[in-house]
Amino acid sequence: MRAVIPDADSMHEFGRTVAGLLQAGDLIVLTGPLGAGKTTFTRGLGEGLQVRGSVTSPTFVLARTHPSTIGGPPLVHVDAYRLGSALELDDLDIDFVRSIVVVEWGRGMLNGIADSWLDIEIERPVGASQAAASVVADEAEVLDLDEPRTVTVTPHGPRWPNEFDGDFAPTGP
């Protein structure tokens, strides 16, 4: 599935929509440049899953666990930017079976970790990352510019169908 998400609010809502499809044991790998909207998507996902705590980028702590407020699986948000291999990801001792796990910068690190996952790539317009170079010091997040992003969702493994239907496509204003 490939779609254009028009703005940050729609990216957040896309995360909420995807949350409705997830269950314990599901894994999402997020790929995209700084400021693409990976954390905005994950905030929406957390809201849709009704987890506790503010979803922020785990850049400096590598992983954050957000327990469910409704008895569902926790959301584990991982930033693999500083990790060098699947072995280092495995060393974080994440409960992949009982959690919903989102791994930013995790492409290529899933060998032996999972047999199914959703690969979500977020592309931003060329040159936008330079325009969004302001950094929020306490969270090390690049500020999102409110502009369209192209999102490609690729399922891997037996958990996901080969293609998604229109029910999965994000909706914009």
Backbone as a chain_set.jsonl record, in Angstrom:
{"seq": "MRAVIPDADSMHEFGRTVAGLLQAGDLIVLTGPLGAGKTTFTRGLGEGLQVRGSVTSPTFVLARTHPSTIGGPPLVHVDAYRLGSALELDDLDIDFVRSIVVVEWGRGMLNGIADSWLDIEIERPVGASQAAASVVADEAEVLDLDEPRTVTVTPHGPRWPNEFDGDFAPTGP", "coords": {"N": [[0.839, -1.173, 0.0], [0.539, 2.188, -0.796], [0.433, 5.563, 0.032], [-0.452, 9.04, 0.185], [0.013, 11.152, 2.844], [-1.444, 13.951, 4.055], [-0.746, 15.834, 6.13], [0.574, 16.566, 9.468], [-1.419, 16.036, 11.415], [-2.972, 14.157, 10.071], [-1.097, 12.122, 9.819], [-0.811, 11.374, 12.462], [-3.417, 10.444, 12.88], [-3.395, 8.324, 11.086], [-1.678, 6.595, 12.439], [-3.382, 5.996, 14.599], [-5.351, 4.598, 13.207], [-3.921, 2.349, 12.251], [-3.361, 1.176, 14.687], [-5.741, -0.095, 15.359], [-5.572, -2.465, 13.979], [-3.722, -4.045, 15.168], [-2.183, -6.525, 17.34], [-1.016, -8.306, 20.253], [2.346, -9.296, 19.883], [2.77, -8.221, 17.404], [4.837, -6.438, 15.114], [6.27, -3.43, 14.044], [8.266, -1.83, 11.703], [9.728, 1.21, 11.338], [10.784, 3.457, 8.891], [12.552, 6.248, 7.717], [13.676, 9.615, 7.029], [15.101, 12.02, 9.399], [12.61, 13.869, 11.019], [10.554, 12.963, 9.425], [8.156, 11.983, 10.368], [7.912, 9.757, 11.936], [7.773, 9.529, 14.772], [5.46, 11.013, 15.21], [3.57, 9.384, 13.935], [3.834, 7.164, 15.671], [2.954, 8.259, 18.082], [0.232, 8.582, 17.498], [-0.397, 5.896, 17.167], [0.049, 4.973, 19.793], [-1.967, 6.425, 21.092], [-4.215, 5.307, 19.878], [-3.968, 2.691, 20.799], [-4.387, 3.126, 23.425], [-2.431, 3.632, 25.489], [-0.376, 4.226, 28.425], [1.283, 7.213, 29.332], [3.297, 9.71, 27.705], [4.099, 9.46, 24.347], [7.209, 9.681, 23.17], [10.231, 10.256, 21.31], [12.52, 7.626, 21.76], [15.283, 8.174, 21.698], [17.636, 8.505, 23.336], [17.354, 6.622, 25.346], [16.97, 4.267, 24.11], [14.79, 2.341, 24.222], [11.34, 2.45, 25.12], [8.718, 1.463, 27.219], [5.257, 1.441, 27.099], [2.647, 0.891, 29.075], [-0.605, -0.602, 28.646], [-3.702, 1.071, 29.176], [-6.051, -0.169, 29.213], [-5.934, -2.87, 29.551], [-4.812, -4.138, 27.384], [-2.101, -5.19, 25.161], [1.22, -3.956, 25.948], [2.821, -1.08, 24.461], [5.883, -1.046, 22.934], [8.367, 1.117, 22.219], [11.02, 1.573, 20.167], [14.191, 2.949, 19.421], [16.397, 2.316, 17.08], [18.598, 3.528, 16.02], [21.206, 3.864, 17.068], [22.009, 1.28, 17.324], [23.829, -1.576, 16.198], [23.235, -4.062, 15.109], [21.04, -6.965, 14.687], [21.489, -8.567, 16.846], [22.197, -6.772, 18.905], [19.738, -5.477, 19.122], [18.215, -7.608, 20.038], [19.461, -7.921, 22.501], [18.255, -5.976, 24.042], [16.236, -7.159, 25.338], [13.438, -7.277, 24.813], [10.001, -7.959, 25.105], [8.766, -9.412, 22.657], [6.676, -11.133, 22.065], [4.454, -10.646, 23.765], [3.954, -7.981, 23.437], [3.26, -4.985, 21.513], [5.405, -3.879, 19.184], [7.292, -1.162, 18.064], [9.813, -0.244, 15.931], [11.954, 2.204, 15.264], [14.218, 3.088, 12.692], [14.946, 0.442, 12.206], [15.192, -1.217, 10.005], [16.49, -4.07, 8.409], [17.403, -5.25, 10.707], [16.07, -7.425, 11.717], [16.586, -10.105, 11.489], [16.045, -13.24, 12.673], [14.617, -12.184, 14.778], [11.856, -11.759, 14.34], [9.191, -13.356, 12.513], [7.228, -12.152, 11.105], [6.249, -8.878, 10.138], [5.354, -5.389, 9.805], [6.56, -3.196, 7.473], [7.007, 0.13, 7.437], [7.514, 2.841, 5.532], [8.324, 6.209, 5.524], [8.336, 8.955, 3.527], [9.601, 12.179, 2.966], [9.198, 15.416, 1.379], [11.778, 16.342, -0.947], [14.526, 18.122, 0.322], [13.167, 19.039, 2.507], [14.062, 18.072, 4.964], [16.302, 19.587, 5.539], [15.116, 22.046, 5.907], [13.771, 21.626, 8.228], [15.488, 21.713, 10.415], [15.569, 22.497, 13.045], [16.012, 21.589, 16.384], [14.505, 20.032, 19.138], [15.731, 20.27, 22.194], [15.34, 18.759, 24.612], [14.102, 16.428, 23.801], [15.305, 15.594, 21.525], [14.136, 15.624, 18.971], [13.37, 16.233, 15.614], [11.619, 18.97, 14.41], [8.445, 18.567, 12.934], [7.485, 19.601, 9.735], [4.444, 20.814, 8.487], [3.493, 19.178, 6.034], [2.842, 17.246, 3.042], [3.436, 13.695, 3.205], [4.78, 10.739, 1.82], [3.726, 7.505, 2.28], [4.661, 4.173, 2.521], [3.524, 0.973, 2.978], [4.629, -2.169, 3.684], [3.944, -5.498, 3.995], [5.373, -8.279, 5.758], [5.907, -11.744, 6.048], [3.882, -14.438, 7.526], [1.784, -13.376, 9.111], [0.6, -11.161, 7.945], [-1.44, -10.143, 5.177], [-0.645, -10.32, 1.644], [-1.278, -7.969, 0.339], [-2.803, -4.873, 1.248], [-6.177, -3.837, 1.707], [-8.488, -1.217, 0.795], [-9.434, -0.463, 3.309], [-7.302, -0.082, 4.954], [-6.011, 2.12, 4.112], [-4.888, 5.434, 4.789], [-6.843, 8.262, 5.792], [-7.423, 11.559, 4.811], [-7.931, 15.109, 5.472]], "CA": [[0.0, 0.0, 0.0], [1.249, 3.457, -0.855], [-0.528, 6.649, 0.164], [0.058, 10.358, 0.569], [-0.586, 11.653, 4.083], [-1.312, 15.382, 3.772], [-0.207, 16.706, 7.171], [0.923, 15.887, 10.721], [-2.636, 15.52, 12.05], [-3.354, 12.948, 9.344], [-0.116, 11.087, 10.164], [-1.232, 10.935, 13.792], [-4.645, 9.667, 12.687], [-2.972, 7.084, 10.436], [-1.207, 5.748, 13.541], [-4.576, 5.518, 15.319], [-5.992, 3.608, 12.34], [-3.107, 1.135, 12.267], [-3.504, 0.58, 16.025], [-6.91, -0.959, 15.345], [-5.242, -3.719, 13.302], [-2.608, -4.705, 15.841], [-2.381, -7.403, 18.492], [0.237, -8.697, 20.894], [3.236, -10.014, 18.991], [2.973, -7.509, 16.145], [6.051, -5.628, 15.003], [6.311, -2.432, 12.977], [9.566, -1.214, 11.479], [9.546, 2.536, 10.739], [11.954, 3.967, 8.2], [12.376, 7.58, 7.147], [14.678, 10.563, 7.518], [14.733, 12.853, 10.538], [11.483, 14.764, 10.78], [9.605, 12.404, 8.458], [6.875, 11.761, 11.018], [7.916, 8.452, 12.601], [7.278, 9.672, 16.146], [4.069, 11.463, 15.103], [2.825, 8.158, 13.674], [3.855, 6.319, 16.87], [2.054, 8.902, 19.058], [-1.127, 8.193, 17.112], [-0.502, 4.474, 17.475], [-0.109, 4.887, 21.243], [-3.298, 6.914, 21.444], [-5.163, 4.293, 19.428], [-3.833, 1.524, 21.68], [-4.718, 3.611, 24.758], [-1.332, 3.335, 26.403], [-0.049, 5.234, 29.424], [2.49, 7.999, 29.117], [3.484, 10.457, 26.466], [4.99, 8.774, 23.407], [8.262, 10.548, 22.647], [11.316, 9.486, 20.709], [13.414, 7.035, 22.765], [16.628, 8.3, 21.14], [18.728, 8.359, 24.294], [17.147, 5.461, 26.214], [16.836, 3.171, 23.142], [13.455, 1.734, 24.2], [10.384, 2.829, 26.16], [7.519, 0.632, 27.272], [4.047, 2.16, 27.498], [1.608, -0.093, 29.425], [-1.97, -0.322, 28.223], [-4.616, 1.523, 30.23], [-7.305, -0.904, 29.043], [-5.679, -4.296, 29.645], [-4.248, -4.668, 26.144], [-0.644, -5.348, 25.202], [1.969, -2.702, 26.012], [3.525, -0.595, 23.275], [7.313, -0.843, 23.141], [8.863, 2.031, 21.185], [12.469, 1.398, 20.119], [14.979, 3.724, 18.465], [17.553, 1.462, 16.793], [19.595, 4.31, 15.295], [22.538, 3.636, 17.635], [22.289, -0.151, 17.384], [24.579, -2.013, 15.03], [22.851, -5.362, 14.574], [19.89, -7.632, 15.293], [21.94, -9.077, 18.143], [22.068, -5.668, 19.863], [18.309, -5.293, 19.335], [17.813, -8.727, 20.885], [20.02, -7.676, 23.837], [17.375, -5.071, 24.792], [15.338, -8.044, 26.078], [12.062, -6.832, 24.572], [9.015, -9.038, 25.049], [8.121, -9.297, 21.352], [5.503, -11.996, 22.009], [3.317, -10.081, 24.493], [3.896, -6.532, 23.22], [3.266, -4.426, 20.163], [6.718, -3.24, 19.146], [7.613, -0.263, 16.954], [11.253, -0.018, 15.888], [12.435, 3.218, 14.324], [15.572, 2.823, 12.185], [15.201, -0.976, 12.417], [15.258, -2.013, 8.779], [17.668, -4.913, 8.297], [17.807, -5.758, 12.022], [15.058, -8.356, 12.212], [16.977, -11.495, 11.288], [15.915, -14.04, 13.883], [13.794, -11.505, 15.787], [10.438, -11.967, 14.051], [8.923, -13.921, 11.196], [6.254, -11.267, 10.46], [6.267, -7.488, 10.553], [4.972, -4.369, 8.832], [7.594, -2.205, 7.181], [6.359, 1.389, 7.065], [8.498, 3.843, 5.132], [7.751, 7.546, 5.398], [9.2, 9.827, 2.739], [9.21, 13.587, 2.996], [9.646, 16.1, 0.171], [13.206, 16.613, -1.053], [14.932, 19.402, 0.887], [12.413, 19.381, 3.707], [14.806, 17.772, 6.182], [17.163, 20.73, 5.834], [14.268, 23.132, 6.382], [13.272, 21.28, 9.562], [16.693, 21.4, 11.18], [15.449, 22.897, 14.44], [15.95, 20.415, 17.256], [14.007, 20.227, 20.486], [16.861, 19.738, 22.958], [15.016, 17.764, 25.631], [13.598, 15.196, 23.216], [16.113, 15.297, 20.341], [13.257, 15.371, 17.839], [13.322, 17.272, 14.603], [10.25, 19.444, 14.295], [7.759, 18.231, 11.694], [6.814, 20.617, 8.955], [3.134, 20.302, 8.125], [3.496, 19.012, 4.585], [2.529, 15.862, 2.679], [4.423, 12.622, 3.279], [4.393, 9.523, 1.123], [3.891, 6.363, 3.177], [4.571, 2.863, 1.881], [3.395, -0.108, 3.952], [4.96, -3.46, 3.088], [3.836, -6.584, 4.969], [6.319, -9.385, 5.662], [5.615, -12.924, 6.851], [2.553, -15.055, 7.481], [0.76, -12.645, 9.873], [-0.013, -10.107, 7.145], [-1.744, -10.497, 3.783], [0.304, -9.753, 0.686], [-1.68, -6.602, 0.015], [-3.858, -4.328, 2.096], [-7.271, -3.271, 0.929], [-8.754, 0.199, 1.038], [-9.705, -0.197, 4.715], [-6.052, 0.25, 5.64], [-5.499, 3.395, 3.6], [-5.173, 6.585, 5.644], [-7.755, 9.258, 5.249], [-6.993, 12.928, 5.121], [-9.039, 16.07, 5.431]], "C": [[0.884, 1.235, 0.0], [0.205, 4.564, -0.824], [0.202, 7.946, 0.493], [-0.721, 10.813, 1.791], [-0.376, 13.169, 4.055], [-0.647, 16.239, 4.847], [0.027, 15.901, 8.454], [-0.31, 15.319, 11.429], [-3.089, 14.224, 11.388], [-2.381, 11.806, 9.618], [-0.452, 10.5, 11.534], [-2.463, 10.026, 13.672], [-4.346, 8.341, 11.991], [-2.45, 6.101, 11.481], [-2.371, 5.168, 14.331], [-5.279, 4.422, 14.521], [-5.237, 2.287, 12.369], [-3.238, 0.424, 13.616], [-4.672, -0.405, 16.077], [-6.668, -2.315, 14.697], [-4.282, -4.589, 14.091], [-3.048, -5.557, 17.024], [-1.016, -7.722, 19.078], [1.047, -9.552, 19.927], [3.505, -9.307, 17.675], [4.174, -6.572, 16.233], [5.915, -4.693, 13.819], [7.718, -1.881, 12.915], [9.315, 0.091, 10.733], [10.857, 3.02, 10.135], [11.614, 5.329, 7.623], [13.404, 8.516, 7.73], [14.194, 11.301, 8.761], [13.582, 13.772, 10.146], [10.449, 14.233, 9.806], [8.218, 12.21, 9.065], [6.776, 10.417, 11.716], [7.342, 8.543, 14.015], [5.838, 10.173, 16.149], [3.16, 10.267, 14.846], [2.716, 7.326, 14.967], [3.012, 6.932, 17.985], [0.603, 8.528, 18.768], [-1.39, 6.734, 17.421], [-0.745, 4.285, 18.972], [-1.477, 5.349, 21.7], [-4.354, 5.885, 21.055], [-5.141, 3.042, 20.29], [-4.206, 1.851, 23.126], [-3.654, 3.203, 25.776], [-1.075, 4.51, 27.337], [1.233, 5.948, 29.032], [2.521, 8.665, 27.758], [4.478, 9.715, 25.576], [5.943, 9.808, 22.818], [9.362, 9.666, 22.083], [12.241, 8.941, 21.789], [14.889, 7.097, 22.341], [17.725, 7.978, 22.142], [18.575, 7.15, 25.214], [17.005, 4.17, 25.408], [15.446, 2.554, 23.087], [12.626, 2.232, 25.377], [9.188, 1.893, 26.074], [6.371, 1.465, 27.822], [2.964, 1.123, 27.793], [0.238, 0.362, 28.932], [-2.791, 0.151, 29.42], [-5.927, 0.733, 30.194], [-7.096, -2.421, 29.067], [-5.154, -4.943, 28.375], [-2.739, -4.832, 26.261], [0.043, -3.988, 25.32], [2.533, -2.357, 24.64], [4.985, -0.407, 23.665], [7.825, -0.053, 21.947], [10.389, 2.026, 21.246], [13.068, 2.342, 19.083], [16.277, 2.954, 18.245], [18.676, 2.212, 16.079], [21.019, 4.017, 15.777], [22.91, 2.149, 17.742], [22.964, -0.604, 16.082], [24.105, -3.308, 14.408], [21.583, -5.873, 15.258], [20.245, -8.17, 16.673], [21.823, -7.996, 19.226], [20.605, -5.366, 20.15], [17.782, -6.39, 20.262], [18.297, -8.541, 22.328], [19.159, -6.724, 24.672], [16.324, -5.854, 25.585], [13.878, -7.586, 26.007], [11.155, -8.053, 24.488], [8.215, -8.888, 23.752], [6.813, -10.087, 21.29], [4.278, -11.344, 22.645], [3.141, -8.58, 24.292], [3.615, -6.221, 21.757], [4.527, -3.577, 20.117], [6.863, -2.406, 17.882], [9.105, 0.019, 17.035], [11.56, 1.02, 14.814], [13.869, 2.869, 13.943], [15.928, 1.337, 12.283], [15.317, -1.827, 11.166], [16.579, -2.776, 8.711], [18.121, -5.516, 9.616], [16.874, -6.831, 12.561], [15.406, -9.821, 12.005], [16.913, -12.244, 12.61], [15.055, -13.415, 14.961], [12.316, -11.817, 15.584], [10.274, -12.598, 12.675], [7.89, -13.1, 10.429], [6.412, -9.853, 10.993], [5.706, -6.623, 9.445], [6.136, -3.413, 8.691], [6.869, -0.954, 6.707], [7.451, 2.404, 6.783], [7.785, 5.166, 4.904], [8.764, 8.416, 4.657], [8.675, 11.25, 2.837], [9.729, 14.256, 1.743], [11.146, 16.392, 0.209], [13.504, 18.016, -0.53], [14.225, 19.767, 2.173], [13.211, 19.112, 4.972], [15.767, 18.895, 6.532], [16.342, 21.889, 6.396], [13.786, 22.891, 7.802], [14.418, 20.986, 10.511], [16.647, 21.868, 12.63], [15.281, 21.664, 15.308], [15.418, 20.827, 18.625], [14.998, 19.527, 21.407], [16.473, 18.627, 23.927], [14.497, 16.457, 25.049], [14.374, 14.788, 21.98], [15.248, 14.925, 19.144], [13.348, 16.539, 16.884], [11.865, 17.672, 14.434], [9.667, 19.082, 12.935], [7.253, 19.496, 11.021], [5.491, 20.012, 8.519], [3.03, 20.266, 6.606], [3.236, 17.548, 4.263], [3.728, 14.927, 2.815], [3.885, 11.455, 2.45], [4.722, 8.346, 2.031], [3.704, 5.087, 2.364], [4.556, 1.807, 2.977], [3.629, -1.424, 3.219], [4.871, -4.54, 4.166], [4.88, -7.662, 4.697], [5.835, -10.525, 6.538], [4.165, -13.346, 6.839], [1.454, -14.286, 8.22], [-0.038, -11.692, 8.985], [-0.334, -10.592, 5.744], [-0.728, -9.833, 2.852], [-0.021, -8.315, 0.326], [-2.752, -6.157, 1.002], [-4.941, -3.783, 1.207], [-7.48, -1.815, 1.319], [-9.033, 0.535, 2.484], [-8.467, 0.242, 5.479], [-5.55, 1.633, 5.244], [-5.857, 4.535, 4.541], [-6.142, 7.534, 4.972], [-7.271, 10.634, 5.673], [-8.162, 13.869, 5.058], [-9.415, 16.438, 4.019]], "O": [[1.872, 1.299, 0.731], [-0.783, 4.519, -1.556], [1.32, 7.941, 1.009], [-1.952, 10.856, 1.781], [0.767, 13.625, 4.033], [-0.046, 17.265, 4.527], [-0.281, 14.711, 8.517], [-0.244, 14.224, 11.986], [-3.537, 13.3, 12.066], [-2.787, 10.645, 9.647], [-0.385, 9.288, 11.738], [-2.525, 8.967, 14.297], [-4.991, 7.335, 12.285], [-2.746, 4.908, 11.415], [-2.357, 3.992, 14.694], [-5.747, 3.436, 15.09], [-5.846, 1.224, 12.496], [-3.227, -0.806, 13.67], [-4.599, -1.427, 16.76], [-7.482, -3.225, 14.854], [-4.047, -5.743, 13.73], [-4.107, -5.353, 17.618], [0.015, -7.44, 18.467], [0.505, -10.418, 19.241], [4.368, -9.732, 16.907], [4.473, -6.001, 17.281], [5.503, -5.098, 12.732], [8.299, -1.51, 13.935], [8.761, 0.089, 9.634], [11.903, 2.994, 10.784], [10.518, 5.537, 7.102], [13.951, 8.255, 8.802], [13.023, 11.216, 9.129], [13.588, 14.374, 9.072], [9.554, 14.972, 9.397], [7.216, 12.266, 8.352], [5.678, 9.975, 12.055], [6.515, 7.719, 14.405], [5.064, 9.784, 17.024], [2.101, 10.145, 15.463], [1.635, 6.847, 15.31], [2.408, 6.194, 18.764], [-0.158, 8.199, 19.678], [-2.474, 6.373, 17.881], [-1.633, 3.533, 19.373], [-2.081, 4.745, 22.587], [-5.282, 5.623, 21.821], [-6.174, 2.402, 20.49], [-4.325, 0.95, 23.956], [-3.932, 2.533, 26.771], [-1.499, 5.636, 27.077], [2.148, 5.349, 28.468], [1.866, 8.24, 26.808], [5.579, 9.382, 26.015], [5.535, 10.692, 22.065], [9.41, 8.466, 22.355], [12.703, 9.695, 22.645], [15.65, 6.166, 22.604], [18.657, 7.242, 21.816], [19.557, 6.696, 25.801], [16.928, 3.088, 25.99], [14.959, 2.265, 21.995], [13.136, 2.412, 26.483], [8.71, 1.575, 24.985], [6.492, 2.109, 28.865], [2.414, 0.531, 26.864], [-0.033, 1.557, 28.818], [-2.593, -0.316, 30.542], [-6.805, 0.935, 31.034], [-7.976, -3.174, 28.651], [-5.06, -6.168, 28.297], [-2.167, -4.637, 27.334], [-0.485, -2.982, 24.848], [2.698, -3.221, 23.779], [5.289, 0.31, 24.619], [7.726, -0.5, 20.804], [10.978, 2.424, 22.25], [12.515, 2.513, 17.996], [17.152, 2.938, 19.111], [19.613, 1.587, 15.583], [21.938, 3.933, 14.963], [24.002, 1.811, 18.199], [22.69, -0.07, 15.007], [24.515, -3.64, 13.296], [21.116, -5.313, 16.25], [19.396, -8.222, 17.563], [21.394, -8.285, 20.343], [20.252, -5.035, 21.281], [16.992, -6.118, 21.166], [17.62, -8.957, 23.268], [19.316, -6.671, 25.891], [15.608, -5.281, 26.406], [13.183, -7.52, 27.022], [11.507, -9.058, 23.87], [7.127, -8.313, 23.747], [5.923, -9.726, 20.521], [3.172, -11.473, 22.118], [2.269, -7.972, 24.913], [3.72, -7.085, 20.887], [4.695, -2.661, 20.922], [6.593, -2.875, 16.776], [9.607, 0.464, 18.067], [11.441, 0.753, 13.618], [14.644, 2.409, 14.782], [17.104, 1.004, 12.428], [15.521, -3.038, 11.259], [17.649, -2.207, 8.927], [19.126, -6.227, 9.65], [16.893, -7.114, 13.759], [14.596, -10.694, 12.317], [17.638, -11.924, 13.552], [14.785, -14.06, 15.974], [11.603, -12.107, 16.545], [11.103, -12.404, 11.786], [7.691, -13.319, 9.234], [6.68, -9.66, 12.179], [5.592, -7.053, 8.297], [6.638, -2.882, 9.681], [6.188, -0.982, 5.682], [8.215, 2.781, 7.671], [6.783, 5.239, 4.193], [9.899, 8.588, 5.103], [7.469, 11.491, 2.797], [10.625, 13.717, 1.094], [11.709, 16.656, 1.271], [12.825, 18.978, -0.889], [14.634, 20.701, 2.863], [13.065, 19.836, 5.957], [16.024, 19.136, 7.712], [16.816, 22.628, 7.259], [13.43, 23.836, 8.507], [14.311, 20.08, 11.337], [17.605, 21.652, 13.372], [14.481, 20.785, 14.988], [15.831, 21.84, 19.191], [15.087, 18.299, 21.392], [17.205, 17.646, 24.056], [14.46, 15.455, 25.762], [14.118, 13.716, 21.432], [15.588, 14.016, 18.388], [13.398, 17.696, 17.3], [10.985, 16.818, 14.328], [10.316, 19.267, 11.905], [6.661, 20.36, 11.668], [5.425, 18.821, 8.215], [2.54, 21.206, 5.98], [3.396, 16.691, 5.133], [4.872, 15.312, 2.575], [2.677, 11.224, 2.395], [5.854, 8.204, 2.495], [2.732, 4.936, 1.623], [5.464, 1.751, 3.807], [2.927, -1.753, 2.263], [5.626, -4.511, 5.137], [5.228, -7.924, 3.546], [5.396, -10.292, 7.664], [3.32, -12.698, 6.22], [0.277, -14.536, 7.964], [-1.216, -11.442, 9.241], [0.426, -11.377, 5.176], [-0.039, -8.892, 3.244], [0.881, -7.529, 0.037], [-3.511, -6.974, 1.523], [-4.679, -3.323, 0.096], [-6.707, -1.261, 2.101], [-8.894, 1.693, 2.878], [-8.574, 0.868, 6.533], [-4.756, 2.241, 5.961], [-6.981, 4.608, 5.038], [-6.24, 7.595, 3.747], [-6.77, 10.818, 6.783], [-9.257, 13.49, 4.643], [-10.329, 17.236, 3.811]]}, "num_chains": 1, "name": "protein.A"}
